[in-house]
C-alpha cells in the first residue's frame, strides 16, 4: 500500500469519531449546564504540543497520544455517569487536539519531498472541525431548523472543501499562501456576517459552501506559512496553538 493511501487512512481513522460527535457534544454539555471541558482545551493543547515536540521522532509522540485518545474514548462506553464521562472525554479530547498538527507537519514535509498532493489528506481532516464546532447545531435548533438537516448542512461544507482541495490544487499553488489567506479572510467575513442575521434554511446552503474558503483555504495557507516561517523545532507548537484557538475557544 502506497504512503499517500496509508496517510489518508490514518486521517480517516482519527477523524471519523470526531466528525460524528462534534456537532452534538456541545449540545450534550450545554444540556447539563457545562461548557468548561471545551474551554479548557484552549489551555492544554499548547503545553502538550511542546511536550510532543521534545521527542526525537514525532511518531513516538503520535503513538502515545493515539493510545491515550483511544483508551479515554473507549472508557466512554462504560457506565461512569456524567462526571466520569466528562473526565475521560476531556482527557481524550485534550490528547486528540495535538494529533492533527503533528501529522500535518509530517505529511506536509513528506508531500514536498515525495511530490504527492497534500490536499487529498486535508479533505479528510476537514470532515471534522470548523468554527461552528460549538455553535452551529445549537443555533440552528433555536432558529427552528429541523435537526435532521444538521448533518446535511455540515456535509455541504465538507463536500465543498474536498472539491476545493482535490480539484483546485493548481489554482491554490498559483495564488500562493498569503493571497489565499486574504481571500479566506474575506470569505469568512461574508459568511459570519450572514450567520449573524439568522438566515433562512435555503440561504444556509450557499453560506456553508463558503466553508472551503473560510476554513480549508485558510488552514492550508496558515499551515504553509507556519512551515515556511518557523524553525523546524517550532513547526509543531505553532499549528497546535492555532488549532487550540480554533476549536474550543468560542465554547
C-alpha positions in Angstrom: 0.0 0.0 0.0 1.4 3.4 -1.0 2.4 6.0 1.5 -0.4 8.5 0.5 -3.0 5.9 0.9 -1.7 4.9 4.3 -1.6 8.5 5.4 -5.1 9.1 4.1 -6.4 6.1 6.0 -4.8 7.4 9.2 -6.5 10.7 8.8 -9.8 9.0 8.2 -9.4 6.8 11.3 -8.6 9.6 13.7 -11.4 11.9 12.4 -14.3 9.5 11.9 -15.3 9.6 15.6 -14.7 13.3 16.0 -16.7 14.1 12.8 -19.7 12.2 14.1 -19.6 13.7 17.6 -18.5 17.3 17.1 -22.0 18.7 16.3 -23.5 17.1 19.3 -21.0 17.2 22.2 -21.6 21.0 22.8 -25.3 20.3 22.9 -24.9 17.5 25.4 -22.7 19.5 27.7 -25.0 22.5 27.4 -27.9 20.3 28.4 -26.1 19.6 31.7 -25.2 23.3 32.1 -21.5 22.8 31.4 -19.0 24.2 28.9 -15.8 24.1 30.9 -14.3 20.9 29.3 -14.5 22.5 25.8 -13.0 25.8 27.1 -10.2 24.1 29.0 -8.7 22.6 25.8 -7.5 26.1 24.9 -5.1 25.8 27.8 -4.0 22.1 27.4 -3.1 22.0 23.7 -0.1 24.3 23.6 1.8 22.6 26.5 1.0 19.2 25.0 2.4 20.3 21.7 5.6 21.4 23.4 5.8 18.1 25.2 5.2 16.2 21.9 7.9 18.2 20.2 10.5 17.1 22.8 10.7 13.6 21.2 13.4 13.0 18.7 10.8 11.3 16.4 7.3 12.8 16.1 5.8 9.4 15.5 6.8 8.5 19.1 4.5 11.3 20.4 1.8 10.2 18.0 1.8 6.7 19.3 1.4 7.9 22.9 -1.3 10.4 22.0 -3.3 7.9 19.9 -3.1 5.4 22.7 -4.4 7.9 25.3 -7.1 9.1 23.0 -8.3 5.5 22.1 -8.3 4.5 25.8 -10.2 7.5 27.0 -12.8 7.4 24.3 -13.2 3.7 24.9 -14.0 4.4 28.5 -16.9 6.5 27.4 -18.7 3.2 26.7 -18.7 2.3 30.5 -21.5 3.4 32.8 -19.4 6.1 34.5 -22.1 8.8 34.9 -21.9 12.3 33.7 -18.9 13.3 35.9 -16.9 10.3 34.8 -17.8 10.7 31.2 -16.7 14.4 31.4 -13.3 13.5 32.8 -12.5 10.8 30.3 -13.9 12.8 27.4 -11.7 15.8 28.4 -8.6 13.5 28.6 -9.3 12.0 25.2 -10.1 15.3 23.6 -7.0 17.0 25.1 -4.8 14.3 23.7 -6.6 14.3 20.4 -6.2 18.0 19.8 -2.4 17.6 19.5 -2.5 14.7 17.0 -3.6 16.7 13.8 -0.8 19.3 14.0 1.8 16.6 14.4 0.6 14.5 11.5 0.1 17.7 9.4 3.7 18.6 9.8 4.9 15.1 8.9 2.6 14.8 5.9 3.4 18.3 4.6 7.1 17.6 4.7 6.7 14.2 3.0 4.4 15.6 0.3 7.0 18.2 -0.6 9.8 15.5 -0.6 7.8 12.8 -2.4 5.7 15.0 -4.7 2.2 13.9 -3.8 -0.8 16.1 -3.2 -1.2 17.1 0.4 -4.7 18.5 -0.3 -6.2 15.0 -0.6 -5.4 14.3 3.1 -6.7 17.7 4.2 -10.0 16.8 2.6 -10.3 14.1 5.3 -9.2 16.5 8.0 -12.0 18.9 7.2 -14.6 16.3 7.8 -14.4 17.1 11.5 -13.8 20.6 12.7 -14.6 24.3 12.0 -15.6 27.5 13.7 -19.1 26.2 14.1 -17.7 23.3 16.1 -19.6 24.5 19.1 -22.3 26.8 17.8 -24.0 25.6 14.7 -26.2 22.8 16.0 -27.5 24.9 18.9 -28.0 28.0 16.8 -29.9 26.2 14.0 -32.0 24.4 16.6 -33.0 27.7 18.1 -33.9 29.0 14.7 -36.4 26.2 14.2 -34.4 24.3 11.6 -35.1 20.6 11.7 -32.4 18.6 13.5 -32.4 16.2 10.5 -30.8 19.0 8.4 -27.8 19.5 10.7 -25.8 16.7 9.1 -26.8 17.7 5.6 -25.6 21.3 6.2 -22.3 20.1 7.7 -21.9 17.7 4.7 -22.3 20.6 2.2 -19.3 22.4 3.8 -17.2 19.2 3.8 -18.1 18.4 0.2 -17.1 22.0 -0.9 -13.8 21.7 1.0 -12.9 18.3 -0.5 -13.7 19.6 -4.0 -11.5 22.6 -3.5 -8.6 20.6 -2.1 -8.8 17.9 -4.7 -9.6 19.8 -7.9 -8.3 23.3 -7.4 -4.7 22.4 -6.3 -3.0 24.1 -9.3 -5.0 27.3 -8.7 -4.1 27.2 -5.0 -0.4 26.9 -5.8 -0.5 29.8 -8.3 -2.3 32.0 -5.8 0.1 31.4 -3.0 -0.5 31.2 0.7 -0.6 34.9 1.5 -3.2 35.7 -1.1 -5.1 32.6 -0.2 -5.2 33.7 3.4 -6.6 37.1 2.4 -9.2 35.5 0.2 -10.2 33.2 3.1 -10.5 36.1 5.4 -12.8 38.0 3.1 -15.0 34.9 2.7 -15.1 34.4 6.5 -16.3 38.0 6.9 -19.1 37.4 4.4 -20.0 34.0 5.9 -20.2 35.1 9.6 -22.0 38.3 8.7 -24.7 36.2 7.1 -24.8 33.9 10.1 -25.3 36.8 12.4 -28.7 37.7 10.8 -30.0 34.1 11.2 -30.5 33.4 7.5 -33.3 31.1 6.3 -32.6 27.4 5.5 -32.2 28.0 1.8 -29.5 30.6 2.3 -27.6 28.3 4.7 -26.6 26.1 1.8 -24.5 28.6 -0.2 -23.3 30.0 3.1 -22.0 26.6 4.0 -20.3 26.4 0.6 -18.1 29.3 1.7 -16.6 27.0 4.3 -14.0 25.9 1.7 -12.5 29.4 1.6 -13.1 30.4 5.2 -11.7 27.3 6.7 -9.9 24.9 4.2 -8.1 27.6 2.2 -7.2 29.5 5.4 -6.0 26.2 7.0 -3.8 25.4 4.1 -2.4 28.9 3.8 -1.6 29.2 7.5 0.0 25.7 7.6 2.3 26.6 4.7 3.2 30.0 6.2 3.9 28.4 9.6 6.1 25.8 7.9 7.9 28.4 5.8 8.5 31.0 8.6 9.1 28.7 11.6 12.3 26.9 12.5 11.9 23.1 12.5 11.8 23.0 16.3 8.8 25.3 16.4 6.9 23.8 13.4 4.6 21.7 15.7 3.7 24.1 18.6 2.6 26.9 16.3 0.0 24.8 14.4 -1.1 23.2 17.7 -1.7 26.6 19.3 -3.7 27.7 16.3 -5.7 24.5 16.5 -6.5 25.1 20.2 -7.7 28.6 19.5 -9.8 27.5 16.5 -11.7 24.6 18.1 -12.8 25.2 21.6 -12.3 28.9 22.5 -15.8 30.0 21.5 -17.4 27.4 23.5 
